[in-house]
Amino acid sequence: MSIGNYDSALQDLKSGIEALGGSYNDYGYAALLDHSDERIMLAKDDERAGNVRNAALLYGNALERRLALCEVEPKYR
């Protein structure tokens, strides 16, 4: 996978998380990306909150992988 395709996939994932997280309550996507368990517990729809949190964790992992690629392959910076 080229780095351009990887970045495009990351953007698509982020957009999906924003759409899902922004639709469920006032705490939204940013709180979930901050891994704020207290705010997640306040969600009315626990399953959806869990799905957003899991997706946010996957996105965070993907960003870490992207940073690791930059360290190993200078051409990706």
PDB file of N, CA, C and O in Angstrom:
ATOM      1  N   MET A   1       0.851  -1.175   0.000  1.00  0.00           N
ATOM      2  CA  MET A   1       0.000   0.000   0.000  1.00  0.00           C
ATOM      3  C   MET A   1       0.897   1.239   0.000  1.00  0.00           C
ATOM      4  O   MET A   1       1.830   1.340   0.796  1.00  0.00           O
ATOM      5  N   SER A   2       0.608   2.165  -0.888  1.00  0.00           N
ATOM      6  CA  SER A   2       1.385   3.401  -0.922  1.00  0.00           C
ATOM      7  C   SER A   2       0.997   4.282   0.264  1.00  0.00           C
ATOM      8  O   SER A   2      -0.079   4.134   0.844  1.00  0.00           O
ATOM      9  N   ILE A   3       1.890   5.192   0.606  1.00  0.00           N
ATOM     10  CA  ILE A   3       1.606   6.071   1.743  1.00  0.00           C
ATOM     11  C   ILE A   3       0.419   6.978   1.442  1.00  0.00           C
ATOM     12  O   ILE A   3      -0.332   7.344   2.346  1.00  0.00           O
ATOM     13  N   GLY A   4       0.248   7.341   0.176  1.00  0.00           N
ATOM     14  CA  GLY A   4      -0.914   8.148  -0.208  1.00  0.00           C
ATOM     15  C   GLY A   4      -2.214   7.410   0.037  1.00  0.00           C
ATOM     16  O   GLY A   4      -3.179   7.987   0.538  1.00  0.00           O
ATOM     17  N   ASN A   5      -2.240   6.129  -0.318  1.00  0.00           N
ATOM     18  CA  ASN A   5      -3.433   5.313  -0.070  1.00  0.00           C
ATOM     19  C   ASN A   5      -3.671   5.140   1.423  1.00  0.00           C
ATOM     20  O   ASN A   5      -4.816   5.161   1.876  1.00  0.00           O
ATOM     21  N   TYR A   6      -2.605   4.972   2.184  1.00  0.00           N
ATOM     22  CA  TYR A   6      -2.718   4.819   3.634  1.00  0.00           C
ATOM     23  C   TYR A   6      -3.309   6.083   4.247  1.00  0.00           C
ATOM     24  O   TYR A   6      -4.203   6.014   5.090  1.00  0.00           O
ATOM     25  N   ASP A   7      -2.802   7.243   3.817  1.00  0.00           N
ATOM     26  CA  ASP A   7      -3.318   8.509   4.335  1.00  0.00           C
ATOM     27  C   ASP A   7      -4.779   8.710   3.956  1.00  0.00           C
ATOM     28  O   ASP A   7      -5.564   9.234   4.747  1.00  0.00           O
ATOM     29  N   SER A   8      -5.142   8.294   2.753  1.00  0.00           N
ATOM     30  CA  SER A   8      -6.533   8.403   2.307  1.00  0.00           C
ATOM     31  C   SER A   8      -7.437   7.512   3.157  1.00  0.00           C
ATOM     32  O   SER A   8      -8.532   7.918   3.546  1.00  0.00           O
ATOM     33  N   ALA A   9      -6.972   6.301   3.442  1.00  0.00           N
ATOM     34  CA  ALA A   9      -7.750   5.385   4.278  1.00  0.00           C
ATOM     35  C   ALA A   9      -7.889   5.933   5.698  1.00  0.00           C
ATOM     36  O   ALA A   9      -8.947   5.800   6.313  1.00  0.00           O
ATOM     37  N   LEU A  10      -6.828   6.545   6.218  1.00  0.00           N
ATOM     38  CA  LEU A  10      -6.898   7.163   7.548  1.00  0.00           C
ATOM     39  C   LEU A  10      -7.940   8.275   7.574  1.00  0.00           C
ATOM     40  O   LEU A  10      -8.707   8.388   8.531  1.00  0.00           O
ATOM     41  N   GLN A  11      -7.969   9.090   6.531  1.00  0.00           N
ATOM     42  CA  GLN A  11      -8.937  10.186   6.476  1.00  0.00           C
ATOM     43  C   GLN A  11     -10.365   9.649   6.409  1.00  0.00           C
ATOM     44  O   GLN A  11     -11.263  10.183   7.060  1.00  0.00           O
ATOM     45  N   ASP A  12     -10.572   8.589   5.620  1.00  0.00           N
ATOM     46  CA  ASP A  12     -11.902   7.976   5.533  1.00  0.00           C
ATOM     47  C   ASP A  12     -12.341   7.446   6.894  1.00  0.00           C
ATOM     48  O   ASP A  12     -13.493   7.622   7.291  1.00  0.00           O
ATOM     49  N   LEU A  13     -11.419   6.795   7.610  1.00  0.00           N
ATOM     50  CA  LEU A  13     -11.741   6.263   8.935  1.00  0.00           C
ATOM     51  C   LEU A  13     -12.081   7.398   9.895  1.00  0.00           C
ATOM     52  O   LEU A  13     -13.051   7.304  10.646  1.00  0.00           O
ATOM     53  N   LYS A  14     -11.294   8.463   9.875  1.00  0.00           N
ATOM     54  CA  LYS A  14     -11.555   9.604  10.753  1.00  0.00           C
ATOM     55  C   LYS A  14     -12.924  10.206  10.454  1.00  0.00           C
ATOM     56  O   LYS A  14     -13.670  10.538  11.375  1.00  0.00           O
ATOM     57  N   SER A  15     -13.254  10.349   9.179  1.00  0.00           N
ATOM     58  CA  SER A  15     -14.556  10.912   8.799  1.00  0.00           C
ATOM     59  C   SER A  15     -15.699  10.039   9.299  1.00  0.00           C
ATOM     60  O   SER A  15     -16.720  10.548   9.760  1.00  0.00           O
ATOM     61  N   GLY A  16     -15.524   8.719   9.205  1.00  0.00           N
ATOM     62  CA  GLY A  16     -16.551   7.800   9.690  1.00  0.00           C
ATOM     63  C   GLY A  16     -16.741   7.893  11.191  1.00  0.00           C
ATOM     64  O   GLY A  16     -17.871   7.859  11.679  1.00  0.00           O
ATOM     65  N   ILE A  17     -15.643   8.009  11.927  1.00  0.00           N
ATOM     66  CA  ILE A  17     -15.734   8.143  13.384  1.00  0.00           C
ATOM     67  C   ILE A  17     -16.423   9.454  13.747  1.00  0.00           C
ATOM     68  O   ILE A  17     -17.256   9.495  14.653  1.00  0.00           O
ATOM     69  N   GLU A  18     -16.072  10.520  13.041  1.00  0.00           N
ATOM     70  CA  GLU A  18     -16.700  11.813  13.316  1.00  0.00           C
ATOM     71  C   GLU A  18     -18.201  11.752  13.073  1.00  0.00           C
ATOM     72  O   GLU A  18     -18.984  12.288  13.858  1.00  0.00           O
ATOM     73  N   ALA A  19     -18.601  11.100  11.990  1.00  0.00           N
ATOM     74  CA  ALA A  19     -20.027  11.003  11.671  1.00  0.00           C
ATOM     75  C   ALA A  19     -20.763  10.196  12.730  1.00  0.00           C
ATOM     76  O   ALA A  19     -21.846  10.588  13.164  1.00  0.00           O
ATOM     77  N   LEU A  20     -20.190   9.078  13.149  1.00  0.00           N
ATOM     78  CA  LEU A  20     -20.820   8.232  14.151  1.00  0.00           C
ATOM     79  C   LEU A  20     -20.794   8.901  15.523  1.00  0.00           C
ATOM     80  O   LEU A  20     -21.812   8.940  16.213  1.00  0.00           O
ATOM     81  N   GLY A  21     -19.654   9.419  15.914  1.00  0.00           N
ATOM     82  CA  GLY A  21     -19.521  10.031  17.232  1.00  0.00           C
ATOM     83  C   GLY A  21     -20.330  11.299  17.376  1.00  0.00           C
ATOM     84  O   GLY A  21     -20.915  11.547  18.430  1.00  0.00           O
ATOM     85  N   GLY A  22     -20.373  12.100  16.337  1.00  0.00           N
ATOM     86  CA  GLY A  22     -21.100  13.353  16.404  1.00  0.00           C
ATOM     87  C   GLY A  22     -22.595  13.171  16.468  1.00  0.00           C
ATOM     88  O   GLY A  22     -23.321  14.092  16.843  1.00  0.00           O
ATOM     89  N   SER A  23     -23.066  11.988  16.105  1.00  0.00           N
ATOM     90  CA  SER A  23     -24.508  11.776  16.049  1.00  0.00           C
ATOM     91  C   SER A  23     -25.090  11.238  17.349  1.00  0.00           C
ATOM     92  O   SER A  23     -26.311  11.160  17.483  1.00  0.00           O
ATOM     93  N   TYR A  24     -24.237  10.860  18.322  1.00  0.00           N
ATOM     94  CA  TYR A  24     -24.842  10.136  19.437  1.00  0.00           C
ATOM     95  C   TYR A  24     -25.104  10.964  20.681  1.00  0.00           C
ATOM     96  O   TYR A  24     -26.058  10.668  21.400  1.00  0.00           O
ATOM     97  N   ASN A  25     -24.315  11.977  20.974  1.00  0.00           N
ATOM     98  CA  ASN A  25     -24.650  12.872  22.099  1.00  0.00           C
ATOM     99  C   ASN A  25     -23.710  14.068  22.139  1.00  0.00           C
ATOM    100  O   ASN A  25     -22.848  14.222  21.273  1.00  0.00           O
ATOM    101  N   ASP A  26     -23.881  14.904  23.141  1.00  0.00           N
ATOM    102  CA  ASP A  26     -23.109  16.142  23.214  1.00  0.00           C
ATOM    103  C   ASP A  26     -21.624  15.925  23.483  1.00  0.00           C
ATOM    104  O   ASP A  26     -20.812  16.806  23.203  1.00  0.00           O
ATOM    105  N   TYR A  27     -21.262  14.774  24.018  1.00  0.00           N
ATOM    106  CA  TYR A  27     -19.860  14.552  24.362  1.00  0.00           C
ATOM    107  C   TYR A  27     -19.034  14.268  23.125  1.00  0.00           C
ATOM    108  O   TYR A  27     -17.894  14.720  23.015  1.00  0.00           O
ATOM    109  N   GLY A  28     -19.606  13.519  22.190  1.00  0.00           N
ATOM    110  CA  GLY A  28     -19.057  13.387  20.850  1.00  0.00           C
ATOM    111  C   GLY A  28     -17.693  12.745  20.699  1.00  0.00           C
ATOM    112  O   GLY A  28     -17.122  12.149  21.613  1.00  0.00           O
ATOM    113  N   TYR A  29     -17.227  12.907  19.509  1.00  0.00           N
ATOM    114  CA  TYR A  29     -16.028  12.243  19.007  1.00  0.00           C
ATOM    115  C   TYR A  29     -14.756  12.647  19.746  1.00  0.00           C
ATOM    116  O   TYR A  29     -13.924  11.791  20.048  1.00  0.00           O
ATOM    117  N   ALA A  30     -14.591  13.927  20.040  1.00  0.00           N
ATOM    118  CA  ALA A  30     -13.345  14.379  20.660  1.00  0.00           C
ATOM    119  C   ALA A  30     -13.133  13.731  22.024  1.00  0.00           C
ATOM    120  O   ALA A  30     -12.019  13.323  22.353  1.00  0.00           O
ATOM    121  N   ALA A  31     -14.188  13.636  22.811  1.00  0.00           N
ATOM    122  CA  ALA A  31     -14.068  13.012  24.131  1.00  0.00           C
ATOM    123  C   ALA A  31     -13.669  11.549  23.997  1.00  0.00           C
ATOM    124  O   ALA A  31     -12.887  11.037  24.797  1.00  0.00           O
ATOM    125  N   LEU A  32     -14.210  10.880  22.984  1.00  0.00           N
ATOM    126  CA  LEU A  32     -13.887   9.476  22.801  1.00  0.00           C
ATOM    127  C   LEU A  32     -12.443   9.301  22.357  1.00  0.00           C
ATOM    128  O   LEU A  32     -11.779   8.348  22.766  1.00  0.00           O
ATOM    129  N   LEU A  33     -11.956  10.203  21.531  1.00  0.00           N
ATOM    130  CA  LEU A  33     -10.557  10.112  21.129  1.00  0.00           C
ATOM    131  C   LEU A  33      -9.627  10.391  22.304  1.00  0.00           C
ATOM    132  O   LEU A  33      -8.485   9.933  22.320  1.00  0.00           O
ATOM    133  N   ASP A  34     -10.122  11.147  23.291  1.00  0.00           N
ATOM    134  CA  ASP A  34      -9.336  11.387  24.498  1.00  0.00           C
ATOM    135  C   ASP A  34      -9.416  10.205  25.466  1.00  0.00           C
ATOM    136  O   ASP A  34      -8.810  10.237  26.536  1.00  0.00           O
ATOM    137  N   HIS A  35     -10.158   9.174  25.095  1.00  0.00           N
ATOM    138  CA  HIS A  35     -10.307   7.966  25.911  1.00  0.00           C
ATOM    139  C   HIS A  35     -10.852   8.299  27.297  1.00  0.00           C
ATOM    140  O   HIS A  35     -10.379   7.768  28.302  1.00  0.00           O
ATOM    141  N   SER A  36     -11.846   9.179  27.345  1.00  0.00           N
ATOM    142  CA  SER A  36     -12.450   9.601  28.607  1.00  0.00           C
ATOM    143  C   SER A  36     -13.564   8.630  28.991  1.00  0.00           C
ATOM    144  O   SER A  36     -14.703   8.768  28.544  1.00  0.00           O
ATOM    145  N   ASP A  37     -13.223   7.650  29.819  1.00  0.00           N
ATOM    146  CA  ASP A  37     -14.196   6.617  30.194  1.00  0.00           C
ATOM    147  C   ASP A  37     -15.408   7.196  30.910  1.00  0.00           C
ATOM    148  O   ASP A  37     -16.518   6.689  30.749  1.00  0.00           O
ATOM    149  N   GLU A  38     -15.214   8.253  31.702  1.00  0.00           N
ATOM    150  CA  GLU A  38     -16.343   8.844  32.417  1.00  0.00           C
ATOM    151  C   GLU A  38     -17.386   9.366  31.433  1.00  0.00           C
ATOM    152  O   GLU A  38     -18.585   9.175  31.637  1.00  0.00           O
ATOM    153  N   ARG A  39     -16.946  10.003  30.401  1.00  0.00           N
ATOM    154  CA  ARG A  39     -17.886  10.541  29.420  1.00  0.00           C
ATOM    155  C   ARG A  39     -18.552   9.423  28.629  1.00  0.00           C
ATOM    156  O   ARG A  39     -19.732   9.519  28.292  1.00  0.00           O
ATOM    157  N   ILE A  40     -17.821   8.389  28.337  1.00  0.00           N
ATOM    158  CA  ILE A  40     -18.416   7.266  27.614  1.00  0.00           C
ATOM    159  C   ILE A  40     -19.538   6.647  28.441  1.00  0.00           C
ATOM    160  O   ILE A  40     -20.566   6.249  27.893  1.00  0.00           O
ATOM    161  N   MET A  41     -19.347   6.563  29.751  1.00  0.00           N
ATOM    162  CA  MET A  41     -20.365   5.964  30.608  1.00  0.00           C
ATOM    163  C   MET A  41     -21.644   6.797  30.622  1.00  0.00           C
ATOM    164  O   MET A  41     -22.715   6.274  30.927  1.00  0.00           O
ATOM    165  N   LEU A  42     -21.547   8.077  30.298  1.00  0.00           N
ATOM    166  CA  LEU A  42     -22.722   8.937  30.275  1.00  0.00           C
ATOM    167  C   LEU A  42     -23.540   8.777  28.989  1.00  0.00           C
ATOM    168  O   LEU A  42     -24.649   9.301  28.886  1.00  0.00           O
ATOM    169  N   ALA A  43     -22.998   8.063  28.024  1.00  0.00           N
ATOM    170  CA  ALA A  43     -23.708   7.900  26.756  1.00  0.00           C
ATOM    171  C   ALA A  43     -24.999   7.131  26.973  1.00  0.00           C
ATOM    172  O   ALA A  43     -25.038   6.163  27.733  1.00  0.00           O
ATOM    173  N   LYS A  44     -26.053   7.567  26.301  1.00  0.00           N
ATOM    174  CA  LYS A  44     -27.332   6.880  26.425  1.00  0.00           C
ATOM    175  C   LYS A  44     -27.306   5.539  25.712  1.00  0.00           C
ATOM    176  O   LYS A  44     -27.974   4.593  26.131  1.00  0.00           O
ATOM    177  N   ASP A  45     -26.544   5.457  24.648  1.00  0.00           N
ATOM    178  CA  ASP A  45     -26.482   4.240  23.853  1.00  0.00           C
ATOM    179  C   ASP A  45     -25.099   3.622  24.043  1.00  0.00           C
ATOM    180  O   ASP A  45     -24.162   3.945  23.314  1.00  0.00           O
ATOM    181  N   ASP A  46     -24.981   2.738  25.021  1.00  0.00           N
ATOM    182  CA  ASP A  46     -23.674   2.185  25.366  1.00  0.00           C
ATOM    183  C   ASP A  46     -23.028   1.431  24.213  1.00  0.00           C
ATOM    184  O   ASP A  46     -21.813   1.506  24.029  1.00  0.00           O
ATOM    185  N   GLU A  47     -23.833   0.702  23.431  1.00  0.00           N
ATOM    186  CA  GLU A  47     -23.256  -0.064  22.326  1.00  0.00           C
ATOM    187  C   GLU A  47     -22.640   0.869  21.291  1.00  0.00           C
ATOM    188  O   GLU A  47     -21.529   0.633  20.814  1.00  0.00           O
ATOM    189  N   ARG A  48     -23.361   1.924  20.948  1.00  0.00           N
ATOM    190  CA  ARG A  48     -22.830   2.854  19.956  1.00  0.00           C
ATOM    191  C   ARG A  48     -21.600   3.575  20.501  1.00  0.00           C
ATOM    192  O   ARG A  48     -20.629   3.784  19.774  1.00  0.00           O
ATOM    193  N   ALA A  49     -21.637   3.956  21.779  1.00  0.00           N
ATOM    194  CA  ALA A  49     -20.470   4.600  22.385  1.00  0.00           C
ATOM    195  C   ALA A  49     -19.272   3.661  22.339  1.00  0.00           C
ATOM    196  O   ALA A  49     -18.154   4.086  22.048  1.00  0.00           O
ATOM    197  N   GLY A  50     -19.506   2.393  22.623  1.00  0.00           N
ATOM    198  CA  GLY A  50     -18.428   1.409  22.558  1.00  0.00           C
ATOM    199  C   GLY A  50     -17.881   1.267  21.155  1.00  0.00           C
ATOM    200  O   GLY A  50     -16.672   1.138  20.966  1.00  0.00           O
ATOM    201  N   ASN A  51     -18.763   1.289  20.170  1.00  0.00           N
ATOM    202  CA  ASN A  51     -18.325   1.186  18.781  1.00  0.00           C
ATOM    203  C   ASN A  51     -17.468   2.378  18.385  1.00  0.00           C
ATOM    204  O   ASN A  51     -16.447   2.226  17.714  1.00  0.00           O
ATOM    205  N   VAL A  52     -17.889   3.562  18.803  1.00  0.00           N
ATOM    206  CA  VAL A  52     -17.109   4.761  18.486  1.00  0.00           C
ATOM    207  C   VAL A  52     -15.763   4.704  19.195  1.00  0.00           C
ATOM    208  O   VAL A  52     -14.732   5.027  18.606  1.00  0.00           O
ATOM    209  N   ARG A  53     -15.774   4.296  20.454  1.00  0.00           N
ATOM    210  CA  ARG A  53     -14.516   4.219  21.206  1.00  0.00           C
ATOM    211  C   ARG A  53     -13.564   3.221  20.553  1.00  0.00           C
ATOM    212  O   ARG A  53     -12.374   3.504  20.408  1.00  0.00           O
ATOM    213  N   ASN A  54     -14.073   2.066  20.161  1.00  0.00           N
ATOM    214  CA  ASN A  54     -13.222   1.072  19.504  1.00  0.00           C
ATOM    215  C   ASN A  54     -12.663   1.605  18.192  1.00  0.00           C
ATOM    216  O   ASN A  54     -11.488   1.405  17.882  1.00  0.00           O
ATOM    217  N   ALA A  55     -13.508   2.281  17.426  1.00  0.00           N
ATOM    218  CA  ALA A  55     -13.044   2.853  16.164  1.00  0.00           C
ATOM    219  C   ALA A  55     -11.987   3.926  16.415  1.00  0.00           C
ATOM    220  O   ALA A  55     -11.008   4.026  15.675  1.00  0.00           O
ATOM    221  N   ALA A  56     -12.190   4.730  17.465  1.00  0.00           N
ATOM    222  CA  ALA A  56     -11.212   5.763  17.800  1.00  0.00           C
ATOM    223  C   ALA A  56      -9.879   5.142  18.208  1.00  0.00           C
ATOM    224  O   ALA A  56      -8.819   5.662  17.862  1.00  0.00           O
ATOM    225  N   LEU A  57      -9.931   4.042  18.934  1.00  0.00           N
ATOM    226  CA  LEU A  57      -8.697   3.350  19.316  1.00  0.00           C
ATOM    227  C   LEU A  57      -7.983   2.803  18.085  1.00  0.00           C
ATOM    228  O   LEU A  57      -6.760   2.894  17.985  1.00  0.00           O
ATOM    229  N   LEU A  58      -8.743   2.235  17.145  1.00  0.00           N
ATOM    230  CA  LEU A  58      -8.149   1.746  15.900  1.00  0.00           C
ATOM    231  C   LEU A  58      -7.496   2.887  15.130  1.00  0.00           C
ATOM    232  O   LEU A  58      -6.405   2.736  14.580  1.00  0.00           O
ATOM    233  N   TYR A  59      -8.179   4.031  15.098  1.00  0.00           N
ATOM    234  CA  TYR A  59      -7.626   5.197  14.409  1.00  0.00           C
ATOM    235  C   TYR A  59      -6.320   5.644  15.078  1.00  0.00           C
ATOM    236  O   TYR A  59      -5.343   5.959  14.398  1.00  0.00           O
ATOM    237  N   GLY A  60      -6.314   5.667  16.400  1.00  0.00           N
ATOM    238  CA  GLY A  60      -5.094   6.027  17.121  1.00  0.00           C
ATOM    239  C   GLY A  60      -3.953   5.074  16.812  1.00  0.00           C
ATOM    240  O   GLY A  60      -2.813   5.502  16.634  1.00  0.00           O
ATOM    241  N   ASN A  61      -4.254   3.782  16.747  1.00  0.00           N
ATOM    242  CA  ASN A  61      -3.238   2.788  16.405  1.00  0.00           C
ATOM    243  C   ASN A  61      -2.716   3.005  14.991  1.00  0.00           C
ATOM    244  O   ASN A  61      -1.519   2.879  14.735  1.00  0.00           O
ATOM    245  N   ALA A  62      -3.624   3.332  14.075  1.00  0.00           N
ATOM    246  CA  ALA A  62      -3.223   3.573  12.687  1.00  0.00           C
ATOM    247  C   ALA A  62      -2.320   4.803  12.586  1.00  0.00           C
ATOM    248  O   ALA A  62      -1.367   4.812  11.807  1.00  0.00           O
ATOM    249  N   LEU A  63      -2.618   5.836  13.370  1.00  0.00           N
ATOM    250  CA  LEU A  63      -1.750   7.022  13.369  1.00  0.00           C
ATOM    251  C   LEU A  63      -0.362   6.686  13.914  1.00  0.00           C
ATOM    252  O   LEU A  63       0.645   7.172  13.401  1.00  0.00           O
ATOM    253  N   GLU A  64      -0.314   5.858  14.949  1.00  0.00           N
ATOM    254  CA  GLU A  64       0.979   5.447  15.499  1.00  0.00           C
ATOM    255  C   GLU A  64       1.778   4.666  14.465  1.00  0.00           C
ATOM    256  O   GLU A  64       2.992   4.835  14.350  1.00  0.00           O
ATOM    257  N   ARG A  65       1.089   3.807  13.711  1.00  0.00           N
ATOM    258  CA  ARG A  65       1.764   3.045  12.657  1.00  0.00           C
ATOM    259  C   ARG A  65       2.297   3.992  11.584  1.00  0.00           C
ATOM    260  O   ARG A  65       3.395   3.798  11.063  1.00  0.00           O
ATOM    261  N   ARG A  66       1.520   5.006  11.263  1.00  0.00           N
ATOM    262  CA  ARG A  66       1.945   5.994  10.255  1.00  0.00           C
ATOM    263  C   ARG A  66       3.208   6.709  10.728  1.00  0.00           C
ATOM    264  O   ARG A  66       4.137   6.913   9.947  1.00  0.00           O
ATOM    265  N   LEU A  67       3.243   7.090  12.006  1.00  0.00           N
ATOM    266  CA  LEU A  67       4.432   7.745  12.555  1.00  0.00           C
ATOM    267  C   LEU A  67       5.634   6.809  12.538  1.00  0.00           C
ATOM    268  O   LEU A  67       6.756   7.237  12.265  1.00  0.00           O
ATOM    269  N   ALA A  68       5.401   5.539  12.827  1.00  0.00           N
ATOM    270  CA  ALA A  68       6.482   4.556  12.800  1.00  0.00           C
ATOM    271  C   ALA A  68       7.036   4.413  11.386  1.00  0.00           C
ATOM    272  O   ALA A  68       8.246   4.282  11.201  1.00  0.00           O
ATOM    273  N   LEU A  69       6.154   4.436  10.389  1.00  0.00           N
ATOM    274  CA  LEU A  69       6.609   4.369   8.999  1.00  0.00           C
ATOM    275  C   LEU A  69       7.519   5.548   8.670  1.00  0.00           C
ATOM    276  O   LEU A  69       8.513   5.396   7.960  1.00  0.00           O
ATOM    277  N   CYS A  70       7.177   6.714   9.188  1.00  0.00           N
ATOM    278  CA  CYS A  70       7.984   7.910   8.929  1.00  0.00           C
ATOM    279  C   CYS A  70       9.375   7.787   9.541  1.00  0.00           C
ATOM    280  O   CYS A  70      10.350   8.282   8.977  1.00  0.00           O
ATOM    281  N   GLU A  71       9.466   7.132  10.687  1.00  0.00           N
ATOM    282  CA  GLU A  71      10.764   6.960  11.334  1.00  0.00           C
ATOM    283  C   GLU A  71      11.635   5.972  10.574  1.00  0.00           C
ATOM    284  O   GLU A  71      12.850   6.150  10.479  1.00  0.00           O
ATOM    285  N   VAL A  72      11.012   4.928  10.032  1.00  0.00           N
ATOM    286  CA  VAL A  72      11.756   3.884   9.329  1.00  0.00           C
ATOM    287  C   VAL A  72      12.072   4.297   7.898  1.00  0.00           C
ATOM    288  O   VAL A  72      13.164   4.035   7.394  1.00  0.00           O
ATOM    289  N   GLU A  73      11.118   4.939   7.253  1.00  0.00           N
ATOM    290  CA  GLU A  73      11.255   5.326   5.850  1.00  0.00           C
ATOM    291  C   GLU A  73      11.197   6.848   5.724  1.00  0.00           C
ATOM    292  O   GLU A  73      10.104   7.412   5.680  1.00  0.00           O
ATOM    293  N   PRO A  74      12.336   7.523   5.666  1.00  0.00           N
ATOM    294  CA  PRO A  74      12.333   8.988   5.586  1.00  0.00           C
ATOM    295  C   PRO A  74      11.509   9.539   4.421  1.00  0.00           C
ATOM    296  O   PRO A  74      11.017  10.665   4.494  1.00  0.00           O
ATOM    297  N   LYS A  75      11.354   8.768   3.361  1.00  0.00           N
ATOM    298  CA  LYS A  75      10.596   9.264   2.202  1.00  0.00           C
ATOM    299  C   LYS A  75       9.124   9.491   2.539  1.00  0.00           C
ATOM    300  O   LYS A  75       8.434  10.185   1.792  1.00  0.00           O
ATOM    301  N   TYR A  76       8.621   8.925   3.644  1.00  0.00           N
ATOM    302  CA  TYR A  76       7.214   9.083   4.018  1.00  0.00           C
ATOM    303  C   TYR A  76       6.954  10.346   4.827  1.00  0.00           C
ATOM    304  O   TYR A  76       5.799  10.689   5.076  1.00  0.00           O
ATOM    305  N   ARG A  77       8.000  11.039   5.239  1.00  0.00           N
ATOM    306  CA  ARG A  77       7.817  12.225   6.084  1.00  0.00           C
ATOM    307  C   ARG A  77       7.154  13.342   5.337  1.00  0.00           C
ATOM    308  O   ARG A  77       6.925  14.412   5.900  1.00  0.00           O
TER     309      ARG A  77
END
